[in-house]
Amino acid sequence: MVSMDYKQYTIFQNSFYKITSSLCNLEYYEDILFLTNPKILISNINNSNFLVDVKEIISADDKSRNTTSVKFDKKYKSLANNDNQDSSKSKKNKSKLGKSKNRNDNNEVKKFTIISDDLFTSDSNSRSALKLRKSNLKNKKNRSIIENSSDHTVVEYLDKEDADHNFIYSTESSKNLFIDNPLSIKEFSLKINISEAEIITYLFLNKGISATINEILDFNMCSDLAKYYGFNVLRSQIHNISSIVNVPKYESSSVINERSPVITIFGHVDHGKTTLLDSILKTNLVDKERGGITQSISAHEIFHQYKSREFKLVFLDTPGHQSFKSMRLRGATITDIVLLIVAVDDGLKPQTIESINYIKDMSLKCIVVLTKSDKLINNVQQIKKDLATYDLLCDDWGGNINCIEVSAINSYNIDKLLSQICLIAESQKLLANPQDLASGVIIDGFLNKKQGPIAILVIQNGTLKMGDIIVSENVLGKVKSIVSFAGGKLEVAGPSSVVKVLCFSSVPRAGSTFLVFDNEKEAKRYSNNYLNLEPSSLPLTILNKRISLTNQVNQKQLNLIIKADTQGSLEAIIDLLSNISQLKVQINIITASFGNITNNDIHLAMTTKSSILAFNVNVLSKINNLIKQYKINFNIFYVIYDLLNYVQSLMLDLIDPEYNMTLTGNILVQTIFKMNKGFVAGCLVTNGKVNYTSYIYVYRKNIIVYKGYINSLKYMKNDVQEVFAPSECGLMSDFQEWQQSDLIEAYDTVAKDKEL
């Protein structure tokens, strides 16, 4: 209980009314307001020192509120306790002064006991006459109220809730969650600071997905979970790594030379790309290809005389199958001239159109090569017309695209094609500085079981030498071996060279750039920048297991372990499998990697009951023995079509058969016999016929009580294959609850072709 004299209360009342009237919509009230637990600014107020005391109280109040705003921070606890102790001492001193003053002025004091309504704590019914509008109060938080009068000064309104709101707003940016790649439940839990158990429970109860902390969540599932827990999901896109890391700048010397052109061969599968290259190189590459198709990127060099000058031409042969899109894209990014191959007997096909889009988007120099002209098919003008619809106008149609008919078998127009390549290369003025440190693009990589990680790279500028310190993203090493595609060992490789290099500690990402540094310190500094990037910037991270929003509780899964010879092959296989319909059976890739099959792959296949699919890899004898010993389903493939067909067959085997049902007869149950093997229904075939293989529906009062196959069909105690109306018969099935007057429908079943 707090007491004050009448003069003090009058001053307080006037001051309080001015303040609250600006916060609340108050009506005039005749009676005295009695307050419960009022907030007294000071226990002893007089006219002479009121203004000064109020300012001091405001300052003290601000200090206490600042302490409150950080009450959740442990490191501020001691500070808050000290402030509270000082505040309590001050209150005690002021209380003593107040008591002394009250004793001296006892005759002039009227005591007021504050017992009833508190303006800020009572409910709306008890203060309806005051018409307090809560919405106005909330809207006026965190603002200053200024009153200018002889008895009043500045009073700043600020409560504890303001501090809480400020805290929320300050952490608003922390609610933004950047997700660019699949995450395990454990990784996702750390990102959003929610326990793994809670996330797993949510997946099970709301999505019907049974998961462990090591399960991988795809982007859609991560996004769904993040939104459920109140996060704003954002997707950062890093297009150019040079914008966020310090790429070293090399000062080129004055030695600028012309470099050889890189010519990439594009076209649809089986349009004669490799055959044309054989004719140019005078080799026999086609016979070495499995299945007669190109399944990896390869490089070749040739020298050609043009205008009394020898040109070195570097050819890149790319696969034409749709699944090797990533390889073709890498070829497009490093090429100087494109040879667009179109077979005259086939015309423009999907991968031809894909290549045309690369040419247009990247503004690449192009020569259209019409192959198989020896077939004497008059389709050239139609092909040129089709090319014109894609804005590729041949020169004889008024455009600037060279169009050359060739025959690889007869070597027809091959020299003309090579001369045209040299002419375009000469006009482009392709330059490079051989004295610079080497830089370029990694087009593929693989693991050699004897040597280790091998990178296939194109040198775009500078010269690569033995012993150079080379970096690609977060992988670095020292050059130990340089080998040309022809198999020769090199000490140095200059601009426009395509070589196989042994240097990296692990296989670098295909499509990434590489740089050579003067010293290891600078190389590590550059490489460390990539360690801080999201894993999405290293896209060859393969999922151990994926969880999709489209998962169903009882959906069947095909577990696979995939091994491939190179990164490019692995990318193509994953792309191929991702295009298979998975509505009925989901492909579950346990692991996908390049290199030979290992003991770990065998143990993982046993644990997860997975099939091992190998593509163009060698199988060691001890691994082959383990596969046979543990009866693991294993197959090795050398043609990507065969792998696709095999996976589809495995998926079809998991699909339950579906049947077309044809009604053959109607049957009435007349009596039931009990036999040693069960109950026999004595029936009358009322319409059609019934077979011993019939599928039956049993109806009772128009409700189906059983569906299944007949186990036995008898006529006059003899087993028969069919019974026609209006004959009697006895039949047995797995159904044992026969009743008289049950109706039976008999169906013939014809299995449907299974579809994914």
ABEGO torsion letter per residue (X at the ends): XBBBBAAAAAAAAAAAAAAAAAABBBBBBABBBBBBGBBBABABBBAAAAAAAAAAAAAAAAAAAAAAAAAABAAAAAAAAAAAAAAAAAAAAAAAAAAAAAAAAAAABBBBBBABBBAAABBAAAAAAAGBBAAAAAAABGBBBBBBBAABBBBBBBBAAAAAAAAAAAAAAAABBBBABBBBAAAAAAAAGBBAAAAAAAAAAAAGBBBBAABBBBAAAAAAAAAAAGBBBBBBBBABAAAABBBBBBBBBABBBBBBBBBBBBEBBGAGAAAAAAAAAGBBAAAABBGGBBABBBBBBBBBBBGGBBBBBBBBBBBABAAAAAAAAAAAAABABBBBBBBAAAEBBAAAAAAAAAAAAAGBBBBBBBBGAAAGBBAAAAAAAAAAAAGBBBAAAGBABBBBBBBAAAGBGAAAAAAAAAAAAAAAGBBBBAABBBBEBBABBBBBAAAEBBBBBBBABEBBBBGBBBBBEABBEBBABBBBAAGBBBABBBBGBBBBBBABABBBBBGBBBBBBABAAAAAAAAAAAAABBAAABAABBBABBBBAABBAABBBBBBBBBBABAAAAAAAAAAAAABBAAABBBBBABBBBEBBBAAAAAAAAAAGBBBBBBGBBBBAAAAAAAAAAGBBBBBBABAAAAAAAAAAAAAAABBBBBBBBBABBBBBABBBBBAAEBBBBBBBABEBBBAABBBBBBBGGBBABBEBBABBBBGGBBBABBBOBBBBBBBBABAABBBGBBBBBBBBBBBBBBX
